[in-house]
Amino acid sequence: MGDKIKKTDNGFRNPHNLPTKICAGCGKPFTWRKKWERDWETVRFCSDACRKEGARE
């Protein structure tokens, strides 16, 4: 996991430094979320709706 999220000295993350990807479903950029921490490399869609729509095509 090369893109580790670092906290600053005051304990807060800077939201402008989070990694981003382009959604395979809608083509819009989306940013890293804590719930994707373990599998960020395999995340392709920004939402369940995009994932379901992508499965149909």
C-alpha distance matrix in Angstrom:
0.0 3.8 5.7 6.6 10.0 12.7 16.2 19.2 22.1 23.9 21.1 20.5 17.7 18.9 18.7 19.3 16.0 13.8 12.0 14.5 15.2 18.6 19.9 21.2 24.2 25.6 24.0 23.4 20.3 18.3 15.9 12.9 14.3 13.7 14.7 11.9 9.1 8.4 9.1 8.6 8.1 11.5 13.3 16.3 19.0 19.6 22.0 23.8 26.7 24.8 23.3 26.8 28.4 25.9 26.8 30.5 30.2
3.8 0.0 3.8 5.9 9.5 11.7 15.5 18.0 20.9 23.1 20.8 20.0 17.0 17.7 17.7 17.6 14.1 12.6 10.8 13.6 14.7 18.3 20.2 21.7 24.9 25.9 23.8 23.0 19.7 18.2 15.6 13.2 15.4 15.3 16.9 14.1 11.5 11.7 12.0 10.5 9.8 13.6 15.0 17.4 20.1 20.6 23.4 25.6 28.2 26.0 24.9 28.6 29.8 27.3 28.6 32.1 31.5
5.7 3.8 0.0 3.8 6.4 9.2 12.8 15.3 18.6 20.4 18.1 16.9 13.6 14.1 13.9 14.0 10.5 8.8 7.4 10.6 12.4 16.2 18.2 20.3 23.2 23.8 21.8 20.5 17.0 15.2 12.3 9.9 12.3 12.5 14.7 12.2 9.7 11.1 11.6 9.2 9.7 13.4 13.8 16.2 18.3 18.2 21.1 23.6 26.1 24.1 23.4 27.1 28.2 26.0 27.7 31.1 30.6
6.6 5.9 3.8 0.0 3.8 6.2 9.8 12.7 15.7 17.5 15.0 14.2 11.4 12.8 13.3 14.2 10.8 9.3 9.3 12.9 15.1 18.9 20.6 22.9 25.5 26.1 24.4 22.7 19.2 16.9 13.5 10.6 12.0 11.2 13.7 12.1 8.9 10.6 12.2 10.6 12.0 15.4 15.6 18.5 20.2 19.6 22.1 24.5 27.3 25.8 25.0 28.6 30.0 28.2 29.7 33.1 33.0
10.0 9.5 6.4 3.8 0.0 3.8 6.8 9.9 13.2 14.4 11.8 10.6 7.7 9.3 10.0 11.4 8.5 7.2 8.7 12.2 15.1 18.8 20.4 23.2 25.4 25.5 24.0 21.9 18.3 15.7 12.0 9.2 10.2 9.4 12.7 11.8 9.0 11.8 13.6 11.6 13.9 17.0 16.3 19.0 20.1 18.8 21.2 23.8 26.5 25.2 24.9 28.5 29.8 28.4 30.1 33.4 33.4
12.7 11.7 9.2 6.2 3.8 0.0 3.8 6.5 9.6 11.4 9.2 8.8 6.7 8.7 10.7 12.1 9.3 9.4 11.6 15.2 18.4 22.1 23.9 26.8 28.9 28.9 27.2 24.9 21.2 18.7 15.0 12.6 13.3 12.2 15.7 15.3 12.4 15.0 17.2 15.4 17.5 20.7 20.1 22.8 23.7 22.2 24.5 27.2 29.8 28.7 28.6 32.1 33.4 32.1 33.8 37.1 37.1
16.2 15.5 12.8 9.8 6.8 3.8 0.0 3.8 6.7 7.7 5.4 5.5 4.8 7.7 10.4 12.4 10.6 11.1 14.0 17.4 20.8 24.3 25.9 29.0 30.8 30.5 29.1 26.4 22.8 20.2 16.4 14.3 14.3 12.9 16.5 17.0 14.4 17.3 19.7 18.0 20.6 23.5 22.5 25.1 25.6 23.7 25.6 28.3 30.9 30.2 30.2 33.6 35.0 34.0 35.8 39.0 39.2
19.2 18.0 15.3 12.7 9.9 6.5 3.8 0.0 3.8 5.5 5.3 5.7 6.1 7.7 11.3 12.6 11.2 12.9 16.1 19.4 23.0 26.4 28.2 31.5 33.3 32.6 31.1 28.1 24.5 22.2 18.5 17.0 17.3 16.3 20.0 20.5 18.0 20.9 23.2 21.3 23.7 26.7 25.6 28.0 28.4 26.3 28.4 31.3 33.6 32.8 33.2 36.5 37.7 36.8 38.8 41.9 42.0
22.1 20.9 18.6 15.7 13.2 9.6 6.7 3.8 0.0 3.8 5.5 7.6 9.4 11.1 14.7 16.1 14.9 16.7 19.8 23.1 26.7 30.1 32.0 35.2 36.9 36.3 34.8 31.8 28.3 25.9 22.2 20.6 20.6 19.2 22.9 23.7 21.0 23.8 26.3 24.7 27.1 30.1 29.1 31.7 32.0 29.9 31.8 34.6 37.0 36.4 36.7 40.0 41.3 40.4 42.4 45.5 45.6
23.9 23.1 20.4 17.5 14.4 11.4 7.7 5.5 3.8 0.0 3.8 5.8 8.8 10.6 14.0 16.0 15.6 17.1 20.6 23.5 27.2 30.4 31.9 35.3 36.7 35.8 34.6 31.5 28.1 25.6 22.0 20.6 20.1 18.7 22.3 23.6 21.4 24.4 26.9 25.3 28.1 30.8 29.4 31.9 31.8 29.3 30.9 33.7 36.0 35.7 36.2 39.3 40.6 40.1 42.1 45.1 45.4
21.1 20.8 18.1 15.0 11.8 9.2 5.4 5.3 5.5 3.8 0.0 3.8 6.9 9.8 12.7 15.2 14.5 15.2 18.6 21.6 25.0 28.3 29.5 32.8 34.1 33.6 32.6 29.6 26.2 23.4 19.8 17.9 17.0 15.3 18.8 20.2 17.9 20.9 23.6 22.2 25.2 27.7 26.4 29.0 29.0 26.6 28.0 30.6 33.1 32.9 33.2 36.2 37.8 37.3 39.1 42.1 42.7
20.5 20.0 16.9 14.2 10.6 8.8 5.5 5.7 7.6 5.8 3.8 0.0 3.8 6.6 9.1 11.9 11.7 12.3 16.0 18.6 22.1 25.2 26.4 29.9 31.1 30.3 29.3 26.2 22.9 20.1 16.6 15.2 14.4 13.4 17.0 18.3 16.6 19.9 22.2 20.4 23.5 25.8 24.1 26.5 26.2 23.6 25.1 27.9 30.2 29.9 30.4 33.5 34.9 34.5 36.4 39.4 39.8
17.7 17.0 13.6 11.4 7.7 6.7 4.8 6.1 9.4 8.8 6.9 3.8 0.0 3.8 6.0 8.7 8.2 8.6 12.2 14.9 18.5 21.6 23.1 26.5 27.9 27.1 25.9 22.9 19.5 16.8 13.2 11.9 11.8 11.3 15.1 15.8 14.1 17.6 19.5 17.3 20.2 22.7 21.0 23.2 23.1 20.6 22.5 25.5 27.7 27.1 27.6 30.9 32.1 31.4 33.5 36.5 36.7
18.9 17.7 14.1 12.8 9.3 8.7 7.7 7.7 11.1 10.6 9.8 6.6 3.8 0.0 3.8 5.4 5.8 7.4 11.2 13.6 17.3 20.2 22.1 25.6 27.0 25.9 24.4 21.2 17.7 15.6 12.3 12.0 12.7 13.4 17.1 17.3 16.0 19.6 20.9 18.1 20.8 23.3 21.4 23.0 22.8 20.3 22.5 25.8 27.6 26.7 27.7 31.0 31.7 31.0 33.5 36.2 36.2
18.7 17.7 13.9 13.3 10.0 10.7 10.4 11.3 14.7 14.0 12.7 9.1 6.0 3.8 0.0 3.8 5.5 5.7 9.3 10.9 14.5 17.1 18.7 22.3 23.5 22.2 20.9 17.6 14.3 12.1 8.9 9.3 10.2 11.8 15.1 15.2 14.7 18.5 19.2 16.3 19.0 21.1 18.8 20.1 19.5 16.7 19.0 22.4 24.0 23.1 24.3 27.5 28.1 27.6 30.2 32.8 32.7
19.3 17.6 14.0 14.2 11.4 12.1 12.4 12.6 16.1 16.0 15.2 11.9 8.7 5.4 3.8 0.0 3.8 5.7 8.7 9.9 13.6 16.1 18.3 21.9 23.4 21.8 19.9 16.7 13.3 12.0 9.4 10.6 12.6 14.6 17.8 17.2 16.8 20.3 20.6 17.2 19.4 21.7 19.5 20.4 20.1 17.5 20.3 23.9 25.1 23.7 25.1 28.5 28.6 27.9 30.7 33.2 32.7
16.0 14.1 10.5 10.8 8.5 9.3 10.6 11.2 14.9 15.6 14.5 11.7 8.2 5.8 5.5 3.8 0.0 3.8 6.5 9.1 12.9 15.9 18.4 21.7 23.7 22.7 20.6 17.8 14.0 12.6 9.5 9.7 12.1 13.7 17.0 15.9 14.8 18.1 18.5 15.2 17.1 19.9 18.3 19.5 19.9 17.9 20.9 24.4 26.0 24.3 25.2 28.8 29.1 27.9 30.6 33.3 32.7
13.8 12.6 8.8 9.3 7.2 9.4 11.1 12.9 16.7 17.1 15.2 12.3 8.6 7.4 5.7 5.7 3.8 0.0 3.8 6.5 10.2 13.5 15.5 18.8 20.7 20.1 18.3 15.6 11.9 9.8 6.3 5.9 8.6 10.5 13.5 12.2 11.5 14.8 15.0 11.7 13.9 16.4 14.6 16.1 16.5 14.6 17.5 20.8 22.7 21.1 21.7 25.3 25.9 24.7 27.1 30.0 29.6
12.0 10.8 7.4 9.3 8.7 11.6 14.0 16.1 19.8 20.6 18.6 16.0 12.2 11.2 9.3 8.7 6.5 3.8 0.0 3.8 7.1 10.7 13.0 16.0 18.4 18.1 16.0 13.9 10.2 8.6 5.8 5.5 9.2 11.5 13.7 11.4 11.0 13.8 13.2 9.5 10.9 13.6 12.1 13.3 14.3 13.1 16.4 19.7 21.4 19.4 19.7 23.5 23.9 22.2 24.7 27.6 27.0
14.5 13.6 10.6 12.9 12.2 15.2 17.4 19.4 23.1 23.5 21.6 18.6 14.9 13.6 10.9 9.9 9.1 6.5 3.8 0.0 3.8 7.0 9.6 12.7 14.9 14.4 12.2 10.2 6.5 5.5 4.3 6.0 9.7 12.8 14.4 11.9 12.7 15.3 13.8 10.0 11.1 12.9 10.8 11.0 11.6 10.4 14.0 17.4 18.7 16.3 17.1 20.8 20.8 19.2 21.9 24.6 23.8
15.2 14.7 12.4 15.1 15.1 18.4 20.8 23.0 26.7 27.2 25.0 22.1 18.5 17.3 14.5 13.6 12.9 10.2 7.1 3.8 0.0 3.8 6.4 9.1 11.7 11.7 9.4 8.4 5.5 5.6 6.5 8.0 11.3 14.5 15.1 12.2 13.7 15.5 13.2 9.6 9.9 10.9 8.7 7.9 8.9 8.7 12.5 15.6 16.7 13.8 14.4 18.1 17.9 15.9 18.7 21.3 20.2
18.6 18.3 16.2 18.9 18.8 22.1 24.3 26.4 30.1 30.4 28.3 25.2 21.6 20.2 17.1 16.1 15.9 13.5 10.7 7.0 3.8 0.0 3.8 6.4 8.8 8.4 5.6 5.5 4.3 6.2 8.8 11.1 13.9 17.3 17.5 14.7 16.8 18.4 15.7 12.5 12.4 12.5 10.1 7.7 8.0 8.2 11.8 14.8 15.0 11.7 12.9 16.3 15.4 13.5 16.7 18.8 17.4
19.9 20.2 18.2 20.6 20.4 23.9 25.9 28.2 32.0 31.9 29.5 26.4 23.1 22.1 18.7 18.3 18.4 15.5 13.0 9.6 6.4 3.8 0.0 3.8 5.4 5.7 4.8 5.5 6.0 6.8 9.9 11.8 13.7 17.1 16.5 14.0 16.7 18.1 15.2 12.6 12.9 11.8 8.9 5.9 4.8 5.5 8.7 11.3 11.3 7.9 9.2 12.5 11.7 10.0 13.2 15.4 14.4
21.2 21.7 20.3 22.9 23.2 26.8 29.0 31.5 35.2 35.3 32.8 29.9 26.5 25.6 22.3 21.9 21.7 18.8 16.0 12.7 9.1 6.4 3.8 0.0 3.8 6.1 5.7 8.3 9.5 10.6 13.5 14.9 16.7 19.8 18.7 15.9 18.7 19.4 16.0 14.0 13.5 11.6 9.5 5.7 5.6 8.2 10.4 11.9 11.7 7.9 8.3 11.3 10.0 7.4 10.6 12.6 11.2
24.2 24.9 23.2 25.5 25.4 28.9 30.8 33.3 36.9 36.7 34.1 31.1 27.9 27.0 23.5 23.4 23.7 20.7 18.4 14.9 11.7 8.8 5.4 3.8 0.0 3.8 5.9 8.3 10.6 11.5 14.8 16.5 17.7 20.8 19.4 17.3 20.5 21.4 18.1 16.4 16.4 14.3 11.6 8.1 6.2 7.9 9.0 10.0 8.7 5.0 6.6 8.8 6.8 5.3 9.0 10.4 9.4
25.6 25.9 23.8 26.1 25.5 28.9 30.5 32.6 36.3 35.8 33.6 30.3 27.1 25.9 22.2 21.8 22.7 20.1 18.1 14.4 11.7 8.4 5.7 6.1 3.8 0.0 3.8 5.6 8.8 10.4 14.1 16.6 17.9 21.4 20.5 18.6 21.8 23.2 20.2 18.0 18.4 16.8 13.8 10.6 8.2 8.3 9.7 11.6 9.7 6.5 9.5 11.4 9.0 8.7 12.5 13.2 12.2
24.0 23.8 21.8 24.4 24.0 27.2 29.1 31.1 34.8 34.6 32.6 29.3 25.9 24.4 20.9 19.9 20.6 18.3 16.0 12.2 9.4 5.6 4.8 5.7 5.9 3.8 0.0 3.8 6.7 9.3 12.9 15.6 17.7 21.3 20.9 18.6 21.3 22.9 19.9 17.2 17.2 16.3 13.6 10.3 9.1 9.3 11.8 14.3 13.0 9.7 12.0 14.5 12.4 11.1 14.9 16.0 14.3
23.4 23.0 20.5 22.7 21.9 24.9 26.4 28.1 31.8 31.5 29.6 26.2 22.9 21.2 17.6 16.7 17.8 15.6 13.9 10.2 8.4 5.5 5.5 8.3 8.3 5.6 3.8 0.0 3.8 6.5 10.2 13.4 15.4 19.2 19.3 17.4 19.9 22.1 19.6 16.5 17.3 16.8 13.8 11.2 9.5 8.2 11.0 14.1 13.2 10.4 13.1 15.8 14.2 13.6 17.2 18.5 17.4
20.3 19.7 17.0 19.2 18.3 21.2 22.8 24.5 28.3 28.1 26.2 22.9 19.5 17.7 14.3 13.3 14.0 11.9 10.2 6.5 5.5 4.3 6.0 9.5 10.6 8.8 6.7 3.8 0.0 3.8 6.9 10.3 12.8 16.5 17.2 15.2 17.2 19.6 17.5 14.1 15.0 15.3 12.4 10.7 9.7 8.0 11.5 15.0 15.0 12.4 14.4 17.6 16.7 15.7 19.1 21.0 19.9
18.3 18.2 15.2 16.9 15.7 18.7 20.2 22.2 25.9 25.6 23.4 20.1 16.8 15.6 12.1 12.0 12.6 9.8 8.6 5.5 5.6 6.2 6.8 10.6 11.5 10.4 9.3 6.5 3.8 0.0 3.8 7.0 9.1 12.9 13.5 11.8 14.0 16.6 14.9 11.6 13.4 13.8 10.5 9.8 8.5 6.0 9.4 13.1 13.9 11.9 13.5 16.8 16.7 15.9 18.9 21.2 20.8
15.9 15.6 12.3 13.5 12.0 15.0 16.4 18.5 22.2 22.0 19.8 16.6 13.2 12.3 8.9 9.4 9.5 6.3 5.8 4.3 6.5 8.8 9.9 13.5 14.8 14.1 12.9 10.2 6.9 3.8 0.0 3.8 6.5 10.0 11.6 10.0 11.4 14.5 13.5 10.1 12.5 13.7 10.7 11.3 10.8 8.4 11.5 15.0 16.5 14.9 15.9 19.3 19.7 18.8 21.5 24.1 23.9
12.9 13.2 9.9 10.6 9.2 12.6 14.3 17.0 20.6 20.6 17.9 15.2 11.9 12.0 9.3 10.6 9.7 5.9 5.5 6.0 8.0 11.1 11.8 14.9 16.5 16.6 15.6 13.4 10.3 7.0 3.8 0.0 3.8 6.8 8.6 6.9 7.7 11.0 10.5 7.4 10.4 11.9 9.5 11.3 11.4 9.6 12.2 15.3 17.5 16.2 16.3 19.9 20.9 19.8 21.9 24.9 25.0
14.3 15.4 12.3 12.0 10.2 13.3 14.3 17.3 20.6 20.1 17.0 14.4 11.8 12.7 10.2 12.6 12.1 8.6 9.2 9.7 11.3 13.9 13.7 16.7 17.7 17.9 17.7 15.4 12.8 9.1 6.5 3.8 0.0 3.8 5.5 5.4 6.7 10.2 10.5 8.5 12.2 13.0 10.4 12.7 12.2 10.0 11.5 14.1 16.8 16.2 16.2 19.4 21.0 20.4 22.1 25.1 25.8
13.7 15.3 12.5 11.2 9.4 12.2 12.9 16.3 19.2 18.7 15.3 13.4 11.3 13.4 11.8 14.6 13.7 10.5 11.5 12.8 14.5 17.3 17.1 19.8 20.8 21.4 21.3 19.2 16.5 12.9 10.0 6.8 3.8 0.0 3.8 5.4 5.2 8.6 10.2 9.3 13.1 14.2 12.3 15.2 15.0 13.3 14.2 16.2 19.2 19.1 18.5 21.5 23.6 23.0 24.2 27.4 28.3
14.7 16.9 14.7 13.7 12.7 15.7 16.5 20.0 22.9 22.3 18.8 17.0 15.1 17.1 15.1 17.8 17.0 13.5 13.7 14.4 15.1 17.5 16.5 18.7 19.4 20.5 20.9 19.3 17.2 13.5 11.6 8.6 5.5 3.8 0.0 3.8 5.6 7.7 8.7 9.0 12.6 12.7 10.7 13.9 13.4 12.2 12.3 13.6 17.0 17.1 16.0 18.8 21.3 20.7 21.5 24.8 26.1
11.9 14.1 12.2 12.1 11.8 15.3 17.0 20.5 23.7 23.6 20.2 18.3 15.8 17.3 15.2 17.2 15.9 12.2 11.4 11.9 12.2 14.7 14.0 15.9 17.3 18.6 18.6 17.4 15.2 11.8 10.0 6.9 5.4 5.4 3.8 0.0 3.8 5.7 5.5 5.2 8.8 9.1 7.3 10.8 11.2 10.7 11.7 13.2 16.5 15.8 14.5 17.7 19.9 18.8 19.7 23.1 24.0
9.1 11.5 9.7 8.9 9.0 12.4 14.4 18.0 21.0 21.4 17.9 16.6 14.1 16.0 14.7 16.8 14.8 11.5 11.0 12.7 13.7 16.8 16.7 18.7 20.5 21.8 21.3 19.9 17.2 14.0 11.4 7.7 6.7 5.2 5.6 3.8 0.0 3.8 5.7 5.6 9.0 10.5 9.9 13.4 14.5 14.0 15.4 17.0 20.3 19.5 18.2 21.4 23.5 22.2 23.1 26.6 27.3
8.4 11.7 11.1 10.6 11.8 15.0 17.3 20.9 23.8 24.4 20.9 19.9 17.6 19.6 18.5 20.3 18.1 14.8 13.8 15.3 15.5 18.4 18.1 19.4 21.4 23.2 22.9 22.1 19.6 16.6 14.5 11.0 10.2 8.6 7.7 5.7 3.8 0.0 3.8 6.1 8.3 9.3 10.0 13.8 15.4 15.8 16.9 17.8 21.3 20.4 18.4 21.5 23.9 22.2 22.6 26.3 27.0
9.1 12.0 11.6 12.2 13.6 17.2 19.7 23.2 26.3 26.9 23.6 22.2 19.5 20.9 19.2 20.6 18.5 15.0 13.2 13.8 13.2 15.7 15.2 16.0 18.1 20.2 19.9 19.6 17.5 14.9 13.5 10.5 10.5 10.2 8.7 5.5 5.7 3.8 0.0 3.8 5.4 5.5 6.5 10.3 12.3 13.4 14.7 15.6 18.9 17.6 15.4 18.6 20.8 18.8 19.2 22.9 23.5
8.6 10.5 9.2 10.6 11.6 15.4 18.0 21.3 24.7 25.3 22.2 20.4 17.3 18.1 16.3 17.2 15.2 11.7 9.5 10.0 9.6 12.5 12.6 14.0 16.4 18.0 17.2 16.5 14.1 11.6 10.1 7.4 8.5 9.3 9.0 5.2 5.6 6.1 3.8 0.0 3.8 5.5 5.2 8.6 10.7 11.4 13.5 15.3 18.2 16.4 15.0 18.6 20.2 18.1 19.2 22.8 22.9
8.1 9.8 9.7 12.0 13.9 17.5 20.6 23.7 27.1 28.1 25.2 23.5 20.2 20.8 19.0 19.4 17.1 13.9 10.9 11.1 9.9 12.4 12.9 13.5 16.4 18.4 17.2 17.3 15.0 13.4 12.5 10.4 12.2 13.1 12.6 8.8 9.0 8.3 5.4 3.8 0.0 3.8 5.8 8.4 11.5 13.2 15.6 17.1 19.7 17.4 15.7 19.2 20.5 17.9 18.9 22.5 22.1
11.5 13.6 13.4 15.4 17.0 20.7 23.5 26.7 30.1 30.8 27.7 25.8 22.7 23.3 21.1 21.7 19.9 16.4 13.6 12.9 10.9 12.5 11.8 11.6 14.3 16.8 16.3 16.8 15.3 13.8 13.7 11.9 13.0 14.2 12.7 9.1 10.5 9.3 5.5 5.5 3.8 0.0 3.8 6.2 9.4 11.8 13.6 14.5 17.1 14.9 12.6 16.0 17.5 14.8 15.4 19.0 19.0
13.3 15.0 13.8 15.6 16.3 20.1 22.5 25.6 29.1 29.4 26.4 24.1 21.0 21.4 18.8 19.5 18.3 14.6 12.1 10.8 8.7 10.1 8.9 9.5 11.6 13.8 13.6 13.8 12.4 10.5 10.7 9.5 10.4 12.3 10.7 7.3 9.9 10.0 6.5 5.2 5.8 3.8 0.0 3.8 6.1 8.1 10.0 11.3 13.9 11.8 10.0 13.6 15.1 12.9 14.1 17.6 17.7
16.3 17.4 16.2 18.5 19.0 22.8 25.1 28.0 31.7 31.9 29.0 26.5 23.2 23.0 20.1 20.4 19.5 16.1 13.3 11.0 7.9 7.7 5.9 5.7 8.1 10.6 10.3 11.2 10.7 9.8 11.3 11.3 12.7 15.2 13.9 10.8 13.4 13.8 10.3 8.6 8.4 6.2 3.8 0.0 3.8 6.9 9.2 10.7 12.2 9.3 8.1 11.8 12.4 9.9 11.7 14.9 14.5
19.0 20.1 18.3 20.2 20.1 23.7 25.6 28.4 32.0 31.8 29.0 26.2 23.1 22.8 19.5 20.1 19.9 16.5 14.3 11.6 8.9 8.0 4.8 5.6 6.2 8.2 9.1 9.5 9.7 8.5 10.8 11.4 12.2 15.0 13.4 11.2 14.5 15.4 12.3 10.7 11.5 9.4 6.1 3.8 0.0 3.8 5.7 7.5 8.7 6.0 5.6 9.3 9.9 8.4 10.7 13.6 13.7
19.6 20.6 18.2 19.6 18.8 22.2 23.7 26.3 29.9 29.3 26.6 23.6 20.6 20.3 16.7 17.5 17.9 14.6 13.1 10.4 8.7 8.2 5.5 8.2 7.9 8.3 9.3 8.2 8.0 6.0 8.4 9.6 10.0 13.3 12.2 10.7 14.0 15.8 13.4 11.4 13.2 11.8 8.1 6.9 3.8 0.0 3.8 7.2 8.4 6.6 7.7 11.0 11.5 11.1 13.6 16.0 16.4
22.0 23.4 21.1 22.1 21.2 24.5 25.6 28.4 31.8 30.9 28.0 25.1 22.5 22.5 19.0 20.3 20.9 17.5 16.4 14.0 12.5 11.8 8.7 10.4 9.0 9.7 11.8 11.0 11.5 9.4 11.5 12.2 11.5 14.2 12.3 11.7 15.4 16.9 14.7 13.5 15.6 13.6 10.0 9.2 5.7 3.8 0.0 3.8 5.3 5.3 6.3 8.7 10.0 10.6 12.5 14.8 16.0
23.8 25.6 23.6 24.5 23.8 27.2 28.3 31.3 34.6 33.7 30.6 27.9 25.5 25.8 22.4 23.9 24.4 20.8 19.7 17.4 15.6 14.8 11.3 11.9 10.0 11.6 14.3 14.1 15.0 13.1 15.0 15.3 14.1 16.2 13.6 13.2 17.0 17.8 15.6 15.3 17.1 14.5 11.3 10.7 7.5 7.2 3.8 0.0 3.8 5.5 4.9 6.1 8.5 9.7 10.6 12.8 14.7
26.7 28.2 26.1 27.3 26.5 29.8 30.9 33.6 37.0 36.0 33.1 30.2 27.7 27.6 24.0 25.1 26.0 22.7 21.4 18.7 16.7 15.0 11.3 11.7 8.7 9.7 13.0 13.2 15.0 13.9 16.5 17.5 16.8 19.2 17.0 16.5 20.3 21.3 18.9 18.2 19.7 17.1 13.9 12.2 8.7 8.4 5.3 3.8 0.0 3.8 5.4 5.2 6.1 8.5 10.0 11.2 13.0
24.8 26.0 24.1 25.8 25.2 28.7 30.2 32.8 36.4 35.7 32.9 29.9 27.1 26.7 23.1 23.7 24.3 21.1 19.4 16.3 13.8 11.7 7.9 7.9 5.0 6.5 9.7 10.4 12.4 11.9 14.9 16.2 16.2 19.1 17.1 15.8 19.5 20.4 17.6 16.4 17.4 14.9 11.8 9.3 6.0 6.6 5.3 5.5 3.8 0.0 3.8 5.5 5.0 5.9 8.6 10.1 10.9
23.3 24.9 23.4 25.0 24.9 28.6 30.2 33.2 36.7 36.2 33.2 30.4 27.6 27.7 24.3 25.1 25.2 21.7 19.7 17.1 14.4 12.9 9.2 8.3 6.6 9.5 12.0 13.1 14.4 13.5 15.9 16.3 16.2 18.5 16.0 14.5 18.2 18.4 15.4 15.0 15.7 12.6 10.0 8.1 5.6 7.7 6.3 4.9 5.4 3.8 0.0 3.8 5.5 5.1 6.3 9.0 10.4
26.8 28.6 27.1 28.6 28.5 32.1 33.6 36.5 40.0 39.3 36.2 33.5 30.9 31.0 27.5 28.5 28.8 25.3 23.5 20.8 18.1 16.3 12.5 11.3 8.8 11.4 14.5 15.8 17.6 16.8 19.3 19.9 19.4 21.5 18.8 17.7 21.4 21.5 18.6 18.6 19.2 16.0 13.6 11.8 9.3 11.0 8.7 6.1 5.2 5.5 3.8 0.0 3.8 5.4 5.2 6.8 9.3
28.4 29.8 28.2 30.0 29.8 33.4 35.0 37.7 41.3 40.6 37.8 34.9 32.1 31.7 28.1 28.6 29.1 25.9 23.9 20.8 17.9 15.4 11.7 10.0 6.8 9.0 12.4 14.2 16.7 16.7 19.7 20.9 21.0 23.6 21.3 19.9 23.5 23.9 20.8 20.2 20.5 17.5 15.1 12.4 9.9 11.5 10.0 8.5 6.1 5.0 5.5 3.8 0.0 3.8 5.5 5.4 7.0
25.9 27.3 26.0 28.2 28.4 32.1 34.0 36.8 40.4 40.1 37.3 34.5 31.4 31.0 27.6 27.9 27.9 24.7 22.2 19.2 15.9 13.5 10.0 7.4 5.3 8.7 11.1 13.6 15.7 15.9 18.8 19.8 20.4 23.0 20.7 18.8 22.2 22.2 18.8 18.1 17.9 14.8 12.9 9.9 8.4 11.1 10.6 9.7 8.5 5.9 5.1 5.4 3.8 0.0 3.8 5.4 5.5
26.8 28.6 27.7 29.7 30.1 33.8 35.8 38.8 42.4 42.1 39.1 36.4 33.5 33.5 30.2 30.7 30.6 27.1 24.7 21.9 18.7 16.7 13.2 10.6 9.0 12.5 14.9 17.2 19.1 18.9 21.5 21.9 22.1 24.2 21.5 19.7 23.1 22.6 19.2 19.2 18.9 15.4 14.1 11.7 10.7 13.6 12.5 10.6 10.0 8.6 6.3 5.2 5.5 3.8 0.0 3.8 5.6
30.5 32.1 31.1 33.1 33.4 37.1 39.0 41.9 45.5 45.1 42.1 39.4 36.5 36.2 32.8 33.2 33.3 30.0 27.6 24.6 21.3 18.8 15.4 12.6 10.4 13.2 16.0 18.5 21.0 21.2 24.1 24.9 25.1 27.4 24.8 23.1 26.6 26.3 22.9 22.8 22.5 19.0 17.6 14.9 13.6 16.0 14.8 12.8 11.2 10.1 9.0 6.8 5.4 5.4 3.8 0.0 3.8
30.2 31.5 30.6 33.0 33.4 37.1 39.2 42.0 45.6 45.4 42.7 39.8 36.7 36.2 32.7 32.7 32.7 29.6 27.0 23.8 20.2 17.4 14.4 11.2 9.4 12.2 14.3 17.4 19.9 20.8 23.9 25.0 25.8 28.3 26.1 24.0 27.3 27.0 23.5 22.9 22.1 19.0 17.7 14.5 13.7 16.4 16.0 14.7 13.0 10.9 10.4 9.3 7.0 5.5 5.6 3.8 0.0
